[in-house]
Amino acid sequence: MPRRATKIVATLGPASSDPALLEAMIRGGVNVVRLNFSHGKAQDHVDRARLVREASQRAGREVAIMADLQGPKIRVGKFAEGKVMLEPGAAFVLDASRTELGDLQGVGLDYKELPRDVKAGDVLLLNDGLIVLNVVAVKGEQVHTTVKLGGELSNNKGINKQGGGLTAPALTAKDMDDIKTAMSLQADYVAVSFPKNATDMEMARQLCNVACTNGHRPGLIAKIERAEAIPELDRILAVSDGIMVARGDLAVEVGNAAVPGLQKHMIKRARELDKLVITATQMMESMIVNPVPTRAEVSDVANAVLDGTDAVMLSAETAAGKYPLETVEMMAAVCLEAEKTDHDPLDDDFVDAHFNRIDHAIAMGALFTAHHLKAKAIVALTDSGSTALWMSRHSVRMPIYALTPKVATQRKMALMRNVSPLLMDTSADRDTALADAEAHLKKRGIVQAGDVYAITVGEPMGTPGGTNTLKICRAT
């Protein structure tokens, strides 16, 4: 299989839970498996995580597991007949106190705070913006609206407020329980839904630290899907390990037209601040039912790759679609083609650059030197994965191989663009470790006699953040 820089996140669900199929998906290009905590019970996720680890072992490729928290349920209640057809101009009441099932006049709310979050003149978007309601009055627990854009509204559809402003906390009681489950199954990443600010992410970090077992610390991914999160982006990035450009709810709050520009901005800022970024939502939506994607979907995936995203994500396409394996294979092929046309502005990245840490400076020195020497590969002996992360924030055509003695670090690096993580026991002796690294690379056909490669290492060995040496080698 050709080497691909951009990683693929695939959501596990009923369509992809067969062990043989999951193994084929991992062989076909999946780097990270997403467990969607919006569906299923705790034991379901524990069982699926075991399924992933077993399939990964059979495929001979470590993958990361990402636990995606549900977040607040900002939804309407249920209808007597399961759904209603709303006509433009009709009156419709969203009633937080309603206990009976909904009808054409109104419906109850799962989100009881809605009457305190809205006022006359606000615009509510239901079912991903397919239904638009204008708020005309708030009377006690009732939000009186007029239907602007009608259509079918069914049970438990989501509610967004145009421009944002709903006060629902990012972390619910269910999320707090789910974090404990995620830590018990050793999730490599935890994705937090609907954070508004850095405080939400700091709280998630504390909860993960309290619930962690065996010193396991997951990476935290902030899902940017609220309008309020946009002006807070840099502060959210500062306390997170990465972000997800969650284009569904975000598009509903800020408008579809604003999303492409925001996507580019978010990917750029994440890379500039040495953070990870996943681009998600409807990337190959048509492949839920069709064996091939639309031309627009192919362009969408390719543009995310060209923007510099670490990973592209599949949701219902692999969780519930008819063609999960074909979708993964198609996405991998699109990423590979897009990467062929990726420009290489590395020299520009070092103009006026400042490095305050020795390990960061060594990582950048390896990139710059290997680029100008046209080296076969860049190699990082890394304990925490930080050196590989810094290298992966810059566009280089040569591969980055990260050798680590820790399986947890190997799995975490599975999300980093252009990084191939390999497990290797490292010796306390630097020269032995360097010799072992070259043997490791030659065994896998990565380098052969005469090839030049750059390698970074730290002394003493095994100290996180201790990278302090760059060596240019010619394989023997």
LUMLONU-941411 format. One record per residue: residue in three letters; y, z, x of N, C-alpha, C, CB in turn. Coordinates in steps of 0.2 Angstrom, whole numbers, plus 5000, padded with zeros to 4 digits. Glycine has a CB too. Example, Ala and Ser with C-alpha at 12.3 -4.5 7.8 and 13.67 -1.06 7.14 Angstrom:
# LUMLONU-941411
ala497250395066497850395062498450395066497850455057
ser498950355064499550365068500050395064499750295070
END
This chain:
# LUMLONU-941411
met499450005004500050005000500650005004500050064995
pro501149955003501749955007502150025007502249905005
arg502450045012502850105012503450105008503050125019
arg503550145003504150144999504550205000503950144991
ala505250195000505750255002505850294996506350225005
thr505950264990506150294984505550324980506550244979
lys505650384978505050424976505050414968505050494977
ile504450424965504250414958504050484955503750364957
val504450504950504250564946503950544940504850614945
ala503350564938502950544932502850604928502350504933
thr502950604921502850664917502150664914503350654911
leu501850714915501150724913501150734905500750774917
gly500650704902500550714894499950694892501150684891
pro499850684885499150664883498950604886499250664875
ala499350554887499250484889498950484896499750434888
ser499150544900498950534907498650594910499650534911
ser498250634905497950694907497150684909497950744902
asp496950624908496250604911496250614918496050534908
pro495750644921495750654928495750594933495150704930
ala495350544930495250484934495950444934494650444931
leu496250444928496850404927497450434931497050404920
leu497450504931497950544935497850524942497950614934
glu497250524945497150514952497350434953496350514953
ala497250394949497450324950498250314950497150274944
met498550354946499250354946499550384952499550404940
ile499250434955499450464961499350404967499050524963
arg498750374967498650324972499150264971497950294971
gly499350254964499750194963500550214964499750184955
gly500650274966501350284968501750344966501750224966
val501450384962501750454959501850504965501350484954
asn502450524966502550574971502650644969503150554975
val502950644962503050714959502850704952503850724959
val502450764950502250764943502650814939501450784943
arg502950794934503350834930502950864924503950794927
leu502950934923502650964918503250984913502251034920
asn503250954907503750964902503651024898503850904897
phe504051084899503951144896504151144888504251204900
ser504451084886504651084879504051074875505151024878
his503451054878502851044874502351094877502650974874
gly501851114872501251144875501351224876501051114881
lys500851254877500851324878500751344886500251364875
ala500851404888500851424895500151404898500951494896
gln499651414895498951394898498851324899498451424893
asp499151284894499151214895499451184901499551174889
his500051214903500351194910499951224916501051224910
val499651284915499251304921498651254922498951374919
asp498351234916497751194917497951124919497451184910
arg498551104917498751034920498951034927499351014915
ala499251094929499451104936498751094940499851164938
arg498251134938497651124942497351054942497151174938
leu497451024936497250954936497550904941497350924929
val498250924942498650884947498450894954499350904946
arg498350964955498150984962497450944964498051054963
glu496950944959496350924960496350844961495850934954
ala496750814957496850734957497150724964497250714951
ser497650764966497950744972497550754978498550794973
gln497050804978496550814983496150754984496150874982
arg495850724978495450674978495750604980495150664971
ala496450604979496850544981497050544988497450534977
gly496950604991497150614998497950614999496850565002
arg498250634994499050634994499350694991499350564991
glu499650734995499950794991500550764987500250844997
val500650794981501250784977501550844975500950744970
ala502150844973502550904971502450914963503250894973
ile502450974961502450984954503151014952501851034952
met503450984947504051004944504051034937504650944944
ala504151094936504151124930504851114927503951204930
asp504851084921505551064918505551104912505550984916
leu506051154912506151204907506451174900506651264909
gln506351194895506551164888507351174887506151204883
gly507551234889508251254888508351264880508651194890
pro509051274878509151294871508951244866509951304871
lys508751264860508551214855509151204850507851244851
ile509551154852510151144848509851094843510751124852
arg509551114837509251064833509351084825508551064834
val509351034821509351044814508651074812509450984809
gly508551104806507951134804507451074801508051184798
lys507051094796506551054793506751024786505851084793
phe506550974784506650944777506050954773506950874778
ala506150954766505650964761505150904762505950964754
glu505450844763505050784763504950754770505350734759
gly505150804775505050774782505650744785504450734783
lys506050704780506650674783507050654776506450604786
val507650634778508150604773508450544776508650664771
met508750504771509150444773509850464771508850384769
leu510250464776510950484775511350424775511250524781
glu511850414770512250354769512950374771512250344761
pro513250324774513950334776514450354771514250264779
gly514850404772515350434767515050484763515450374762
ala514350504764514050554760514250624763513350554760
ala514350674759514450744761513750774763514750794756
phe513750814769513150844771513250904775512750794776
val512950964773513051024775512551054780513151074769
leu512751074786512351104791512451184790512451084798
asp511851214788511951284785511551334790511751284778
ala511851374794511451424798511151474794511951454803
ser511351484788511051544784510451514779511551574780
arg510451444779509951414774509251434776510051344774
thr508851454771508151474772507651414769507951544770
glu507851384764507451334761507451274765507651324753
leu506951224764506951164767507551114765506251124766
gly507751074770508251034769508150974764508451004775
asp508750944761508750884757509350844758508750914749
leu509550804754510050754755510750784755510050704749
gln510750854752511450884752511550924759511450934747
gly510950944762511050984768510451004771511551044767
val510451044777509851064780510051134784509651014785
gly509551174786509651234790509751214797509051284789
leu509851264801509951254808509451304812510651264810
asp509151274818508851314823509351344827508351274827
tyr509951314828510451344832510951374828510751284836
lys510951444827511351474822512051484824511051544821
glu512251474830512951484833513351424831512951494840
leu513051364828513451304827514151314823513051254824
pro514151354818514751364814515351394818514651414808
arg515151434824515651464828515851424834515451534831
asp515451364835515651324840516051264838514951294843
val516151254832516451184829517051204825515951144826
lys517451154824518051164819518151094816518651184823
ala518551094811518751034807519050984812519251044801
gly518750914812518950864816518450854822519650884820
asp518050894823517550884828517050834826517150954830
val516650804831516150754829515550774832516350684832
leu515050774827514350794829513850734829514050844824
leu513450734834513050674835512250704835513150644842
leu511950674830511250694829510750644831511150714822
asn510150664833509550614835509850574840509350584829
asp510050594846510250554852510850504850509750514854
gly511250534845511850494843511750434838512150454849
leu511150434835511050384830511350404824510250374829
ile511450464822511850494817512450524819511350544813
val513050504816513650534818513950564811514150484820
leu514150634812514450674807515150694809514050734805
asn515650684804516350714805516350784802516850664803
val516550834806516650904803517250904799516650954809
val517250924793517850924788518050994787517750894782
ala517551044788517751114787517151154789517951134779
val517351224791516851274792516951334788516851294800
lys516451344784516551404779515951454780516551374771
gly516151504783515651554785515051524789515351584778
glu514451524787513851494791513751424789513251534789
gln514251394785514151324784514651274787514151314776
val514351224790514751174793514751114788514551154800
his515351094785515351044780515550974784515851054774
thr515150924783515350864786515350804782514750854792
thr515550744784515550684781515150634786516250654779
val514650604783514250554787514650494789513650534783
lys514750484795515150424798514650364799515550444804
leu514150384803513550334804512950364802513550324812
gly512650334797512050354793511450334796512050344786
gly510850344793510250324795509750384793510250314802
glu509150374796508550424794508650484799507950394795
leu508650544796508650604799508050644798509350644798
ser507650664803507050694801507050764804506450654804
asn506450804804506450874806506650884813505750894805
asn506950934814507150964821507450914826506450984824
lys507850864823508250824828508750864831508450764824
gly508950844837509450874841510150864839509350854848
ile510550914841511250904839511650914845511450964834
asn512150864846512650864852513350864849512550804857
lys513850894852514550894850514850844855514850964850
gln515250794852515550744856516050784861515950694852
gly516050764867516450794872516250864875517150804869
gly515650884872515350954874515651014871515450964882
gly515451074872515751134870515351174866516351114865
leu514651164865514251204862514051264867513551174860
thr514051324865514051384869513351404871514451444866
ala512851374868512151394869511951404877511651344867
pro511651464878511551474885511051434888511351554886
ala511051414895510551364898509851394898510851354905
leu509851464899509151494899509051534893509151534906
thr508551524890508351554884507751604886508051514878
ala507551644881507051694882506351654883506951744876
lys506251604880505751554882505751534889505651504877
asp506351514891506351484898506151544903507051464899
met506451604901506251654906505551674906506651724904
asp505151664901504451674901504151614905504151674894
asp504451554903504151494907504251494914504451424904
ile504751524917504851534924504251574927505551564925
lys504051624923503551664926502851614926503351724921
thr502751574921502251534921502251484927502151494914
ala502851454928502951404933502851434940503651374933
met503051504941502951534947502151544948503351594948
ser501851564943501051574943500651514945500851604937
leu500951454943500551394945500851364952500551344940
gln501351404955501651384961501951314961501051374967
ala502351304956502751244955503251234961503251244948
asp503251174963503751164969504451154967503451094973
tyr504551134961505251124959505251154952505551054959
val505851184950506051204943506651164941506051284942
ala506651134935507151094933507451134927506951024931
val508151144928508451194923508851144918508951244926
ser508751154911509051104906509751134904508551094900
phe510251094903510851104901511251154904510751124894
pro511251164911511651214914512451184914511551224922
lys512851234912513551224912513951234918513851264906
asn513651274922514051294928513551324934514651344927
ala513851344939513451374945513151434943513851384951
thr513451474939513151544936512451534933513651574932
asp512451474929511751464926511251454931511851404921
met511351414936510851404941510751464946511151344946
glu511251504947511151564951510651614947511851604952
met510751614940510351654936509651634937510551664929
ala509551564936508851534937508551554943508851464936
arg508951554949508651564955508451634956509251554961
gln508851684953508651754953507951764949509151794950
leu507951734943507351744939506751714943507351704933
cys506751654946506251634950506051674956506451564953
asn506551704959506451754965506051814963507051774968
val506251834957505851894954505151884952506251924948
ala505051824949504451804947503951774952504451754941
cys504251764958503851724963503251764966504251704969
thr502751724967502151764970502051734977501451744966
asn501751774982501551754989502151724992501051704989
gly502751754990503351724994503551654992503251735001
his503251624987503451554985504151554982502851534980
arg504451504985505151494983505251414981505751514988
pro505351404974505351334972506051304973505151324965
gly506051244974506751204974507051204967506751134977
leu507651214966507951214959508351144958508451274958
ile508151114952508551054950508951064944507950994949
ala509551054945510051064939510050994935510751084941
lys509850994929509950934925510650924922509350934919
ile510950874924511650864922511650824915512050824927
glu511750864910511650834903512250864898511050844900
arg512650904901513250924897513850904900513251004896
ala514350884895514950864897515350914902515450844891
glu515250984900515551034904515351034911515451104901
ala514751004913514451014919514750964924513650994919
ile515050914922515350854926515950884930515650804922
pro516450924928516950944932516651004937517550974928
glu516151034935515851084939515251064944515451134934
leu515250994944514650964948514650994955514750894948
asp515150994959515051014966514851084967515751004970
arg515151134962514951204962514151214960515351244957
ile513951164955513251174953512851144959513151124947
leu513051094963512651064968512651124974512951004971
ala513151154975513151204980512651254980513851244981
val512451274973511951334972511251304970512151384967
ser511151234970510551204968510251164974510651154962
asp509651144973509251104978509351034977508551124979
gly509551014971509650954969509850944961509050904970
ile509950884959510150874952509750824949510950854951
met509750814942509450764939509950734935508850784934
val510050664935510550624931510150614925510750564935
ala510250664920509850664914510250624908509750734911
arg510150564908510650514905510650514897510550444907
gly510150554894510050554887510550594884509350574885
asp510550664884511050704881511750694884510750774882
leu511750674891512350664894512750604890512350654901
ala512350554889512650494886512950514879512150434886
val512550554875512750574869513450614869512250614865
glu513550654874514150694874514750654877514050754878
val514650614882515150584885515250504883515150584893
gly514750484880514750414878514350364883515550384877
asn514050324880513550274884513950244890513250224880
ala514550224888514950184893515150214899515550154890
ala515150284899515350324904514850344909515750394902
val514150334907513650354911513550314917513050354907
pro513550254917513450214924513850234929513450144923
gly514550244928514950274933514850344935515650264931
leu514650384930514450454932513850454936514450494926
gln513350414935512750414939512850394946512250354936
lys513350344947513450324954513850384958513950264954
his514250414954514650474957514250534958515250494952
met513750544954513350604955512850594961512850614949
ile512550534961512150514967512450524973511750444966
lys513050494974513450494980513650564982514150454979
arg513850604977514050674979513450714981514350714973
ala512850704978512250744980512050724987511650724975
arg512150664989511950644996512450665001511850564996
glu513050664999513650695003513550765005514250675000
leu513250805000513150875000512450895002513350914994
asp512050845005511450865007510950895002511450905013
lys511050864996510550884990510150824988511050914985
leu509650844984509250794981509450764974508550814980
val509250704972509450684966508950634963510150644966
ile508850654956508350614952508750574947507750664949
thr508550514946508850474940508350464935509150404943
ala508550484929508050494923508250464917507850564922
thr507850454912507950434905507950364904508650464903
gln507450344900507350274897507350224903507850254893
met507050244909507050194914506650134913506850224921
met506050144910505550094908505350104901504950084913
glu505750124896505650144890505150094886506250154886
ser505350034887504949984883504149984885505249914884
met504050004891503350004893502950064889503250014900
ile503250104885502850144881502350104876503350194876
val502550044874502150004870502049934873502550004863
asn502449914878502349854881502049854888502949814880
pro501649804890501349804896501849784902500749764897
val502449754900502949734905503549764903502949664906
pro504049784908504749804906505149744904504949844912
thr505749764901506249714900506649704907506749744895
arg506949644907507349634913507949684914507649554913
ala508149704909508749754910508449824913509049774903
glu507849844911507549904914507449894921506849924910
val507149834923507049824930507749824934506749754931
ser508249804931508949804935509149874935509449764931
asp509049914930509249984929508850024935509050014923
val508250014936507850054941508150024948507050034940
ala508149964949508449934955509149964957508449864955
asn509549964952510249994954510250064955510649984947
ala509750104952509750174954509550184962509250214950
val509050134964508850134971509350114975508250084971
leu509750064973510350044978510850094978510549974975
asp510950134973511450194973511250244978511550224966
gly510550244980510350294984509950354981510950324988
thr509750344975509350404972508750424976509150384965
asp508550484976507950504979507350484975507950584980
ala507450484969506850474964507050444958506450534963
val506650404955506750384948506150414944506650304948
met506350424937505850464933505650434927506150534931
leu504950444926504650414920504550474915504050384921
ser504650474909504550524904504050504899505250544900
ala504250484893503750464888503250404890504050444881
glu503550364895503150314897502450334900503550274903
thr502450384904501850414906501550464902501950434914
ala501950504899501650564895501350534889502250604893
ala501650484885501350464879501250394878501750494873
gly501450354883501450284882500750254883501850254888
lys500650184881500050154881499850124888500050094877
tyr500350124893500250094899500450134905500550024900
pro500250204906500550244911500450224918500250314910
leu499850194920499650174926500050114928498950164927
glu500050064923500450004924501250014925500349954918
thr501450064922502150084922502350104929502350134917
val501950154932501950174939501950124944501450234940
glu501450074943501450024948502049974947500749984946
met502249964941502849914940503449954943502949904933
met503550014942504150054945504150054953504150124942
ala503550064956503450054963503649994966502750074965
ala503449934962503549864964504349854964503149814960
val504649874959505349864958505749904964505649894951
cys505549964965505850004970505749964977505550074971
leu505249944979505049914985505549844986504349884985
glu505549804980506049744981506749764982505949704974
ala506949814978507649844979507849864986507849894973
glu507349904989507449924995507549875001506849974997
lys507249814999507349755004508049735005506849705002
thr508449744999509149724999509649775001509249684993
asp509349835002509849895003510149885010509449955003
his510849895009511249885015511149945020511949875014
asp511449935026511249985031511950015034510849965036
pro512350055031512950075034512950135038513450085028
leu512450145042512350205045512950225050511750205049
asp513250175053513750195058514350225054513950135062
asp514450195048515050225045514950295043515150185038
asp514350325042514250395040514450445046513450405039
phe514450415052514650465058515350465059514250445064
val515750415056516550415057516850485055516850355054
asp517150525059517450585057516950635055517950575052
ala516350625056515850675054515850745058515150645054
his515750795055515750865058515150895057516350905056
phe514750925062514150965061514251035064513550925065
asn514151085060514251155062513651185064514551195056
arg513051155063512451185065512051145070511951195059
ile511751175075511351135080510851095077511051185085
asp510451125072509851085069510151025065509451135065
his510751035062511050975058511250925063511650995054
ala511550945069511750895074511250855077512250935079
ile510650895078510050865081509750805076509550915083
ala509750825070509450775065509950715065509450815058
met510550725065511050665065510950625071511750685064
gly510850665077510850625083510150585083510850675089
ala509650605080509050575080509150505076508450615077
leu509450515070509550455066509950405070509950475060
phe510550425073510950375076510650345082511650415079
thr510250385086509950355092509350305090509750415096
ala508950325085508450285083508650225080507950325078
his509150225077509450165073509650115079510050185069
his510050135084510250095089509750065094510850125093
leu509250105094508650085099508150045095508350145102
lys508250035088507750005084507050035085507749925085
ala507050095084506450135085505950115080506550215086
lys505350135081504750115076504850175070504050115079
ala504950235072504950285067505450345070504250315066
ile505650385065505950455067505450505065506650455063
val505350555069504850605067505150675068504250605072
ala505050715063505350785063504750835063505850795057
leu504750875068504250935067504650985063503950965074
thr504451005057504951045053504551105050505251005048
asp504751165049504451215046504751225039504651285050
ser505351215038505651225031505751155027506351255031
gly505851105031505951035028506751015029505751035021
ser507151065031507851045031508050985036508251115034
thr507750985042507850925046507750855043507450935053
ala507150855039506950795036507450785030506250795033
leu507650835027508150825021508850795024508350895018
trp509050825029509750795032509650725034509950835038
met509050705037508950635039508950595033508350635043
ser508650615028508550575022509150565018508050605017
arg509750595019510350585016510750515018510850645017
his510450485023510750425026510250365025510950435033
ser510550305025510150245024509950225031510550195020
val509350225032509050195038508450155036508850245043
arg508350095039507750055037507150085040507949985040
met507150125045506550145048506250205045506650165056
pro505650215045505350275041505450345045504550265040
ile505450395041505550465043504850495042506150505040
tyr504550525047503950565046504050635047503350535050
ala503950675042504050745043503350785044504450775037
leu503250815050502650845051502750925050502350835058
thr502350955046502451025045501751065044502851035038
pro501751125046501151165046501051195039501051215051
lys501551185034501551225028501451175022502151265027
val500851185018500751135012501351145007500151155009
ala501651205006502251205002502751165004502451285001
thr502951165010503451125013503251045012503651135020
gln502651025014502450965013502550935006501750955015
arg502350975001502450954994503150954992502151004989
lys503550994994504250994993504650934995504651054995
met504450915001504750855004504450785001504550845012
ala503950794996503750734993504350704988503150754988
leu504850744987505450714983505950684987505650774979
met505950694994506450664998506450594999506450705005
arg506950554998506950484999506850465007507650454997
asn506350425008506250395014505850445019506850365017
val505550495016505250545020504450545018505550615019
ser504050535023503350535022503150605025502950475026
pro502950655021502750715024502050725026502950775019
leu501850745031501150755034501050825036501050705040
leu500450845035500250915037499950915044499750945032
met500150955048499950955055500051025057500250905059
asp499551055060499551125063499951115070498851155065
thr500451155071500951155076500751205081501651155075
ser500751195088500551245093501251285094500351205099
ala501151345097501751385099501951345105501451455101
asp501651305109501851275115502151205113501251265120
arg502751195115503151135113502751065115503851135115
asp502551065122502251005124501650985121502151015132
thr501251035119500651025115500750995109500151095115
ala501251025105501451005099501650935099502051045096
leu502050915104502350845104501750795105502850835110
ala501250815110500650775111500250765105500250805117
asp500150825101499750825095500150775090499750895092
ala500750785089501150745085501050665086501950755085
glu501050645092500950575094500250555092501050565101
ala499750595094499050585092498950575084498550635094
his499350615081499350615073499650545071499750675070
leu500150525074500450465072500050405073501150455075
lys499750405079499350345081498750345077499150355089
lys498450405075497850405071497950365064497550475070
arg498550375062498750345055499050275056499250395052
gly499050255062499350185063500050175062499050135058
ile500450235063501150235062501450205068501450305060
val501250235074501450205081500850185085501850255084
gln500950135089500450115094500750115101500150055092
ala500350105106500550105113501150055114499950085118
gly501650085117502250045118502850055113502049975119
asp502650085107503150095102503650145104502850105095
val504250135103504750195104504850235097505450165107
tyr504950295098505050335092505450395094504450355088
ala505850425089506250485091505950545087507050475088
ile505950595091505550655088506050715089504850665091
thr506050765084506450825084506050885084507050825079
val506250935087505750995088506251055089505150985093
gly505951115088506351175089505951225094506551205083
glu506351255097506051315101506351375100506051295109
pro506051435099505351435098505051405092505051515098
met504451375093504051345087504051385081503451315090
gly504051355075503951385069504451425066503351435070
thr505051425069505651455067506051415062506151485073
pro506151435056506551395051507251385054506551425044
gly507551325054508251315056508251315063508651365053
gly507751315067507751315074507751255078507151355077
thr507751195074507751125078508351125083507751075073
asn508151115089508651105094508551055100508751175098
thr508051015099507850965104507750895101507250985108
leu508050845104507850775102507550745108508550735100
lys507050715107506650675112506550605110506050715115
ile506650555115506550485113505850475117507050435116
cys505350445114504750445117504450365116504150485114
arg504050345121503750285121502950305120503850235127
ala502650285115501950295114501550275120501750275107
thr501050315122500550295127499950265125500450345132
END
